[in-house]
Amino acid sequence: MKNKTNPMLKMRIILSILFSIPCVCISQQGQIVSKKVYSSQRISKTEIPIIDGKLEDVIWGKKNDWASNFIQREPTENVSPSEETTFKIVYDAKHLYIGIKNFDKQPEKITNWMSRRDGFEGDWVEVIFDSYHDLRSAFSFTVTAAGVKGDKIITLNGKSEDITWNPIWYTKSAITNEGWTAEMKIPLSQLRFGKSENQVWGLQVIRNYFSNNETSVWQRIPIDAPGWISEFGELHGLNGLKPQRQFEIQPFVVTSLETFKKDPNNPYRDKHITTINAGIDGKIGITNDLTLDFTINPDFGQVEADPAAIALDGFQLFFREQRPFFVENKNIFNYQFSNPIVGGSFSRDNLFYSRRIGRNPQGFVKTETDEFSDAPERTTILGAVKFSGKTKDGWSIGVMESMTTNEYAKIYNNGSEREQLIEPFTNYFVGRVQKDFNNRNTFFGGIVTSTIRNLDTNTDFLHKSATTAGIDFMHQWKNRTWYLGANMVMSHVEGSEKSILRTQLSIPHLFQRTDAGHVSIDPTKTSLTGTGGDIKFGKAGQGHLKFETGFTWRSPELELNDLGFMLEADDIQNYAGITYNSLKPFGAFRKGTLTYQHWFKWDFEGNLNYIDWDVEARGTFQNNWNATVGFFSQPHIYSKSLLQGGPRIYLPDQYGFWWALGTDTRKKLSFSLDGWTKTGNEDSYFLLDNGLKITYQPINQFSLSVSPRYNMIRHRLQYNETVDFSGLPRYIMSKLDRDTFSLAFRFNYTINPNLSIQYYAEPYISKGVYSNFGYMNHALAKSHNEQIAYYTDSQIFFDETNNNYAIDEASDDSVDYHFKDPDFSFAQFRSNLVVRYEYKPGSEIFLVWAQGITDNNRPTGGLFRSFDNQIFSAQPNNTFLIKATYRFF
């Protein structure tokens, strides 16, 4: 039934929900857990152990200083674990040494699955050091029963983990008749700590007992604790340690061969291409707290390809960062100024989106008949440098500078060649600071980013400069149970009148909207300044209930997309969510959660454009299967962007479900499926999306997975394009039938922890067919027959010669306007085969074979026929490369 509730009544309901949430949560009471203390001892040169995993050295034979008394965390918190675990930590002037005994009454059932680094497969044990002792960030070292190492940096008191951190350290494990043992040697140069004579670090040791899917910890942390690192035990006895300055240099050389279908008429595609390249990466410890990372002419050839995707709504796509230089320590530079626990359409907005650096060139060339062009796929990064770290006084500091070169497209015409600039020389800068106060309970920080381009007449559609700034604040109280956070951002872009007009017309802004009284186009402007921000309040733990509520906003002029990421400006949103968590197993479940969340959205003119509320139940069963089911309702929808510059449009109410089911991932064969559906009233919209993932590990060294996904969309209010009819805009609308299928395939064969073979491939096909054409007649009408004036058979004609539709709207036997045929069939195939060999710690050889096909054509039949014609029958581009690195440290 269509929602006809009065908007003022809706607002009263919203406010009553918001102000009732804190009353529900305050009644929950937490418990205080005393912190354990482990005292380490310094050893002499004669006591240094050999790292073989067997714990047969004299230092491990001494009975004192072995810590035990672990406590179970999952599935049942605060009970004795199934098996005992003990550990010992000693040190010298340069290293920490850790021995761990993982007892098991059935050692033959220990799972020692092999994987490459950071695989975390099977039985494992993890040691975590909060060496800054800031109760917020930590360094983690993990080893599995198979001897595979894993490492990560943990930040935001456990909310963020960076597994791309790859320090140099040494570890081995061994299976014994009492269980399995592990031994670690960690250079102090890989950690960060202060200059105190008597160090105090945070410490946690975690064991994963794979057979029972059980986790036990040395320092008990209740399931409802408001934080993670802040609750660690303490490591004492580290006396007289001198900070170790890190120094690492890693040169590399790459040679590659690219093959493709040759075109003898095209001088740029008449022969295969061979290249050789070299560069260098480095890390220099300026102090023990602050590190300088740099790269010159970086290469990212072994990085997995982005998944295929297309966007029909005009908004940009977000891709995760995979390049090592930018991924490492990315948490320091992160500034997601609206990142609530409930998520939302704005949760990826960030002042720094590293994919802008080295992006695809933004310019393009128009070729005439018999002309050929050759343009680079990516912008070359000349060099980049990062200065980052955290001081003992609580200052987190991050500074990054990067430069990309001019990129030219070559154009060949009858024996002559010319060049055209398609991406200008650009300097990117990011500066981020944050300070801890009030015993690490209060944080205050800021960020500045800058983009400066050297433009010419071919690239003056880009901003000449773009600057953003932000300040952020977080205060926690009641043992970090409650928190209040706020931030504010500002942007300023400058450029030619052409570039600023382009920004005003772009889909995040749409100043040309004819019905918007608060924005308008100014073609004489050469700059724009905007603001945004977020205020949130929440409860992080202590009891069954957690909640968060807040407001976030972006002014119409806010522009972050030169070095950041932002989907939409002119936006004010309220968000809220409350979650009930089980703290112990119950009935058929090991654990479960129940969540309510909502979003309300206005523009700066005061129009309420969107209401969405969701309910979700999630549980893990006693047999380690898991299931999720949810329902959402969108009873109030107006879109200011669907017509891409046209008026605000009413959309019928929508609702839907989502679901997921997964089997026990400890089994050699497991699967998971997920999906969701959305239905619009008045037959306006239907979406069905389903995905399946099957994973099989027949032997310890080999695993493979197959992930098919199918998506179907039926949309009656699909915008196509805007044309002119006697000085009036016509917003062409249609019904869209879109089907999309993809199939991701992966296999991993790990011969040993230092030698692995990985393969990833994903064919993708998306086919769209448009019908029932018309134009938007009354955007705010509640009936689609009033909204759209459909063309009659005598008004619309298909012109096969020009592949467009001719419209005789006036029915006077003359063509009034044309619009292009929007039918499409987009196909893409990407694959990477990578052989990786770490022949010494930090030094590697990569052998890579990459394939790629991209085809954008008209539909030629069913989805799977197009799949065969556009992918399997096409000749792919092939790239073969060898990359060798050597790490000096």
TORDOMI-840677 format. One record per residue (C-alpha): x, y, z negated; residue in three letters. Coordinates in steps of 0.5 Angstrom, whole numbers, plus 500, padded with zeros to 3 digits. Layout:
XYZALA...
END
This chain:
500500500MET503507502LYS505511496ASN500517495LYS503519488THR503527487ASN511529487PRO510533480MET507526477LEU513523480LYS518527477MET515527470ARG516519471ILE523520473ILE525524467LEU521520462SER525514464ILE532518464LEU531520457PHE528514454SER534510456ILE539513451PRO534511446CYS534504448VAL541503448CYS543507441ILE540501437SER545496439GLN551495435GLN558493436GLY563489432GLN570491430ILE576486432VAL583487429SER588487433LYS594482433LYS601483433VAL607479436TYR614481435SER619479440SER626478439GLN633480443ARG637475445ILE645474447SER648473453LYS649465451THR641464450GLU639467457ILE634461459PRO635458466ILE628459470ILE626452472ASP619452468GLY621446464LYS623450457LEU629446456GLU633451454ASP636452447VAL632459446ILE625455447TRP627450442GLY627454436LYS620453433LYS619460430ASN616466434ASP611461438TRP604465438ALA598461439SER591461436ASN588463442PHE580464443ILE575462448GLN572468452ARG568464457GLU563461457PRO562461450THR566467447GLU569467440ASN569459439VAL575455439SER578453446PRO578446449SER586446450GLU591449446GLU596455449THR602457446THR607463448PHE614466446LYS617473449ILE624474448VAL628480451TYR635482453ASP638489456ALA635488463LYS629483462HIS623480459LEU623472458TYR617469457ILE615461456GLY608459456ILE606452454LYS599450457ASN597443453PHE592439457ASP590432454LYS589429461GLN595432465PRO593428471GLU587433472LYS591439472ILE589443479THR595445482ASN592448489TRP598452493MET596459496SER601464498ARG602470493ARG596473489ASP592467491GLY590465483PHE588458485GLU587452480GLY590453473ASP593459471TRP596463466VAL597471466GLU601476461VAL599483461ILE603489459PHE601496457ASP608498457SER606505457TYR601504451HIS596509454ASP590504453LEU588505460ARG593502465SER597495465ALA602491469PHE600484470SER604477472PHE600471473THR603464475VAL599458477THR600450475ALA603450483ALA608455481GLY605461485VAL606468483LYS601473482GLY601481480ASP597487480LYS597494477ILE590494472ILE588501471THR581505469LEU581501462ASN580494467GLY575497472LYS580497477SER586492480GLU591493485ASP593486487ILE598489493THR603491488TRP609486489ASN614487484PRO621483484ILE620478478TRP622470477TYR617464475THR617457475LYS612452473SER612444471ALA607439470ILE609435464THR606429460ASN603434455GLU600439460GLY604444464TRP609449462THR611456465ALA617460465GLU618468467MET623473468LYS621480469ILE626485470PRO625491466LEU626496472SER619493475GLN616496469LEU614503466ARG615505459PHE618511454GLY624512451LYS622510444SER628507440GLU622502437ASN617500443GLN610498442VAL606495448TRP599493449GLY599485450LEU594480452GLN595473455VAL590469458ILE589462460ARG584459466ASN583452464TYR580450471PHE577443469SER572446465ASN572453468ASN574456461GLU578462460THR581463453SER585469451VAL590471445TRP587477443GLN580476442ARG576482446ILE568481445PRO564480452ILE560487450ASP567491449ALA567498452PRO574497455GLY579492457TRP586494456ILE584499450SER583492446GLU589489447PHE594486442GLY600489441GLU608487442LEU613489437HIS620488436GLY623491443LEU628495440ASN634499443GLY631498450LEU634503455LYS629505461PRO631502468GLN631506474ARG629502480GLN632503486PHE630498492GLU631499500ILE628495505GLN630496512PRO626492518PHE626491525VAL620489530VAL620486537THR614485540SER611483547LEU604485549GLU600481555THR594482558PHE590481565LYS594485570LYS591490575ASP596491580PRO593498582ASN594501575ASN601503574PRO600502566TYR597495567ARG601492572ASP606488568LYS607486561HIS610490555ILE616489551THR618494545THR623494539ILE622498533ASN626499527ALA624503520GLY625503513ILE622503506ASP624505500GLY623506492LYS627510488ILE626511480GLY627518479ILE626517472THR623510468ASN616513469ASP616516476LEU618513482THR619516489LEU617511495ASP618513502PHE617510509THR620512516ILE617510522ASN613504518PRO610498522ASP603495520PHE603489525GLY602484520GLN596487518VAL589483519GLU585487524ALA579491522ASP572487522PRO568489528ALA562494527ALA558499531ILE554505528ALA547507532LEU545512527ASP551517528GLY555516522PHE562514521GLN564507519LEU568506513PHE574501513PHE578499507ARG586500507GLU590494509GLN597498510ARG602496504PRO605503504PHE598506502PHE595501498VAL600500493GLU599505487ASN593508491LYS589508484ASN593514482ILE591518488PHE584516488ASN579521487TYR572518488GLN568524485PHE561520485SER563513483ASN557511479PRO556503476ILE550503480VAL553505487GLY549509492GLY550512499SER555517496PHE560512492SER565512498ARG566519498ASP573521497ASN578527497LEU583522500PHE582517505TYR588514507SER586511514ARG586518516ARG593518517ILE595514523GLY588514525ARG586513533ASN587519537PRO581524536GLN582527543GLY581524550PHE582525557VAL577525563LYS580521569THR578523577GLU577517582THR583514583ASP586516577GLU589512571PHE590514564SER594510558ASP593513551ALA596510545PRO591506540GLU594509534ARG597516532THR605514530THR607516523ILE614519523LEU614518515GLY611519509ALA613519501VAL610518495LYS612521488PHE608518483SER608515476GLY606516468LYS610519463THR610518456LYS606524454ASP600522458GLY601525465TRP599521471SER602524477ILE602523484GLY604527490VAL604524497MET607528504GLU606525511SER607527518MET604524524THR607526531THR604529537ASN600523541GLU600524549TYR595521554ALA599519561LYS595520567ILE597518574TYR594520580ASN597518587ASN605518585GLY605523580SER604523573GLU602528567ARG601528560GLU595531556GLN596532548LEU590528545ILE593528537GLU597534535PRO603534530PHE599534523THR602534516ASN598531510TYR599533503PHE596530497VAL597532490GLY594528484ARG595530476VAL591527470GLN592528462LYS590524457ASP588527450PHE585525444ASN588519442ASN587517450ARG579518449ASN579524453THR582525460PHE582531464PHE585532471GLY585535478GLY587534486ILE589538492VAL589535499THR592539505SER591538512THR595542517ILE595541525ARG599544530ASN594545536LEU594547543ASP588548548THR586541549ASN586540541THR583546539ASP576542537PHE580540531LEU581544525HIS587548524LYS587547517SER583543511ALA584544504THR580540498THR581541491ALA577538485GLY578537477ILE575531473ASP574530466PHE572524462MET570524454HIS569517450GLN567516443TRP565511438LYS571507440ASN570508447ARG562506447THR559512450TRP562517455TYR561523459LEU564525465GLY564531470ALA568533476ASN567539481MET570539488VAL571544493MET573544501SER575550506HIS576549513VAL579553518GLU580553526GLY577556532SER570558533GLU569552537LYS572547532SER567550526ILE561550531LEU563543532ARG563542525THR556545524GLN553541529LEU556534526SER552529523ILE554530516PRO552538517HIS546539522LEU546546521PHE542546528GLN535543524ARG530547527THR525546520ASP531548515ALA530555512GLY537554508HIS542553514VAL543556521SER548556526ILE553561526ASP558560533PRO562566531THR565563524LYS572561524THR572557517SER567554512LEU567553504THR563548501GLY562545494THR560538491GLY560535484GLY558530479ASP556529472ILE554523469LYS553520462PHE553513460GLY554507455LYS560502456ALA559497451GLY557494444GLN551490445GLY547487450HIS545494454LEU549498458LYS547504462PHE549510466GLU545516469THR547522472GLY547528478PHE551528484THR551534489TRP554536496ARG553543499SER551544506PRO558547508GLU562541504LEU567538509GLU572532507LEU573528513ASN580531515ASP583527510LEU577525506GLY571521507PHE564524506MET558521510LEU553527508GLU553534506ALA546538504ASP545533498ASP543533491ILE542526488GLN540523481ASN542516479TYR541511473ALA542504472GLY541500466ILE543493465THR542487460TYR548482459ASN547476456SER553475451LEU553467450LYS550461454PRO543460454PHE539455456GLY541453463ALA545459464PHE553460462ARG551468463LYS546472466GLY544480467THR538484469LEU539490472THR534496473TYR537502478GLN534508482HIS536514486TRP532520488PHE535525493LYS533532495TRP536537500ASP538544498PHE532547500GLU528543495GLY525538499ASN525531496LEU527526501ASN528519498TYR526515492ILE529508491ASP528503485TRP531496485ASP531490480VAL536485480GLU537478476ALA544475476ARG546468473GLY551463473THR549456471PHE552451467GLN554447473ASN558453475ASN553455481TRP551462481ASN545466484ALA542473485THR535475487VAL533482487GLY527487489PHE527494492PHE522499494SER523506497GLN516509497PRO518516499HIS523517505ILE524523509TYR530523514SER534530516LYS539526520SER535521524LEU534526530LEU541528529GLN539535529GLY532535530GLY527537524PRO526533518ARG522526520ILE517522515TYR519515515LEU513510512PRO515506506ASP520501506GLN521495501TYR525488501GLY529483497PHE536480497TRP539474495TRP545470494ALA547463492LEU554460491GLY556453489THR562451484ASP568454487THR572449483ARG570444488LYS574442494LYS568443498LEU564449496SER559454500PHE555461499SER550464502LEU547471502ASP542475505GLY537481505TRP531483508THR527490509LYS520491511THR517498513GLY510499513ASN505500519GLU510495523ASP515501523SER521497521TYR524490520PHE531487518LEU533480516LEU540479515ASP543472513ASN550470512GLY553463510LEU561462508LYS563454507ILE570453504THR574447504TYR580445501GLN582438503PRO589438500ILE593442495ASN596446501GLN591447506PHE584451506SER579453511LEU573457511SER568459516VAL563465515SER557466520PRO552472520ARG546473523TYR543480523ASN536482526MET533489527ILE526491529ARG526499529HIS520503532ARG523510530LEU529509534GLN532516536TYR536515543ASN538522545GLU536530546THR534533553VAL531539555ASP524540558PHE523547560SER527550554GLY524546549LEU528540546PRO525533547ARG528528542TYR527521546ILE525515541MET524508543SER523501539LYS529498538LEU530490538ASP537489536ARG541482534ASP548481532THR552475530PHE559474528SER563468526LEU569469521ALA574463521PHE580463516ARG585458515PHE591458510ASN597453510TYR602454504THR608450505ILE611452498ASN610459495PRO615462499ASN612460506LEU605460509SER601460515ILE595464515GLN590465521TYR584469522TYR579470527ALA572473528GLU568474534PRO562479534TYR557480539ILE551486538SER546486543LYS540492543GLY534492548VAL530499548TYR523499550SER516503548ASN520510550PHE517517548GLY519523545TYR518526538MET511530538ASN510531530HIS516529526ALA512530519LEU506526521ALA504520517LYS502516523SER506513529HIS501515534ASN501522532GLU509522531GLN511520538ILE508522545ALA509515549TYR510516556TYR505512561THR507508566ASP506513571SER511518567GLN517514567ILE522511572PHE528507572PHE533509576ASP538503578GLU543507582THR545512576ASN543507570ASN538512567ASN531513566TYR527519570ALA521522566ILE515526570ASP512529563GLU508534567ALA505528572SER506533578ASP510528582ASP517531580SER522529575VAL523534569ASP529530566TYR533524565HIS536520559PHE541514560LYS539507559ASP541506552PRO541498552ASP548495550PHE551489549SER558490545PHE562484544ALA569484540GLN574479538PHE580480534ARG585474531SER591474527ASN596468526LEU601470521VAL607466519VAL610469513ARG617466510TYR620470503GLU627467504TYR629471498LYS625475493PRO622481497GLY625480503SER621477509GLU620474516ILE614475519PHE612471526LEU605474528VAL600473534TRP595477535ALA589477540GLN584482542GLY578483546ILE573489547THR567489552ASP561494552ASN556492557ASN549491559ARG545485556PRO545480561THR541475558GLY540472551GLY545473545LEU549467546PHE549468553ARG552475552SER557472547PHE560467552ASP560472558ASN564477554GLN568473549ILE569466551PHE570467559SER574474558ALA582474558GLN584477551PRO590481550ASN596478546ASN601481542THR607477539PHE611480534LEU617478530ILE618482524LYS624482519ALA625485512THR631485507TYR630488500ARG636491497PHE635492489PHE
END
